[in-house]
Amino acid sequence: MKKIYLLLIALMTLCTAITFSSCSDDEPFSTASIDDYPRILDPTFPDRANGQLAVFESINRNDTLDMKVTVTPADYTKVTYFLDGTKVSDSTEYKASLEAGTYTVKIIAAITKTGKQTDREGYIIVKPLDGDPYSQAVGSERIIAPGSPARLYGRNLSTVKSLKIGGTTVDKVTYGEESGQEYLDYVVPESLAAGTYRVSLITAKAQYGAETVTATKEALAVSGFNRANASSTWIIKGINLDRMASITIADKTITSFTVQSTTELAFICPAFANGDYKISGKTKDGHDLEFYASAGNTTTSTVTISSETTLWEGHHYVNWSLKDGDPNKTFNEISKNQFDSFKPGSILRIYYTLNTTDTYHQMETTSGWWNNLPGTDKIDLSADGVKEITITQDMIDKVNSEDGFLIVGYGFYVNRVTIQ
């Protein structure tokens, strides 16, 4: 019995020794060497969504961005930080005070002797404080041409005295307001090379972030190219349009323009039947005309030829939560007399784009008393688009009896209203 007891003790001791030996062998990274693949252990970056970068961190304008990276094998791995593609640190830590805006941060961990590396990438959002002058991209206005007029939309802009684009100062800016939307007009410096630059708003007391602009010397059509009326004057607006040699619609090429400037091209639309047609263009040096699209510029587009008449065109924000009297509480640019001239069966089209910073997007068409037009209701908006309304006599009567026509809702811009 004693021999069995001693044997059990010996076996237990052996098992314990094996257990401690196994734990020692499995300690994390104990064998990490210059031949291992580098890893970023911390921080954790969110996965991309539909191929797009995700937001890694969001801070206020008066906060300090404070990042620290843990890597392995630590003794052999070099860490490099890039902000908007520019190297800003060769340390495992990076601290910075940033102007308001959206930035891309990229961290590369590399073992330079073996060429092995890994990286993480995401967005840093720096939010402006209440009352800060701030400008955010609305549409194509962020694509600019050296030497040409340009515009920035935003808020609290009346105190801005000048701009800084990259390292270049623009001393003259003109403040304005249109349909409740503040803006700054300026002329892009002639010396600005093609590329993407951060913009700063300069007041008498401080400097504030205003996102980025992209300068180009290529010809770009930004509006007016996707709709036209046959045998009527067709106006295309954009940048560097003075470089254009021709516009081709289907099998017809136009080489003579009634107006041609850096920002505008005008000509008579060929006598096409109503329908959709391919449109393209060539510059005097043989380059393709580019057509602006929020998802990415293209070298061809589609134009719809119709008998549609433009009633109003601009960029009017709509937000029904604003106070009474605010011009952006509703859209009321179509008068009662205009509406009364419509014939039953006509198609009213409302072209709109979303304000992506708003939490939801809805639209209604109502009388001046905020009662829905007959046959219409509130609609949710999920993407830029066109709302079509078939005019009826009941609608016309309601607009006449209830003091006019309104477009109301939340979180969108009215860009164009037409009747066909």
Buried (B, 14 or more C-beta within 10 A) or exposed (E): EEEEEEEEEEEEEEEEEEEEEEEEEEEEEEEBEEEBBBBBEEBEBEEEEEEEBEEBBEBEBEEEBEBEBEBBBBEBBBBBBBBBEEEEBEEBEBEBEBBBBBBBBBBBBBBEEEEBBBBBBBBBBBBBEEEBBBBBBBBBBBBBBBBBBBBBBBBBBEBBEBBBBBEEEBEEBEEEEEBBBBBBEBBBBEEBEEEEBBBBBBBEEEEBBBBBBEBBBBBBBBBBBBBBBBEEEBBBBBBBBBBBBBBBBBEEBBEEBEEBEBBBBBBBBBEBEEEEBEBBBBBEEEBBBBBBEEEEBBEEBEBEBBEBEBBBBBBBBBBBEBEEEEBBBBBBBBBBEBBEEBEEEBBBBBBBBBBEEBEEBBBBBBBBEEEBBEEBEEEEBEEBEEBEBEBBEEBBEBBBEBEBBBBBBBBBBBBBBBBE
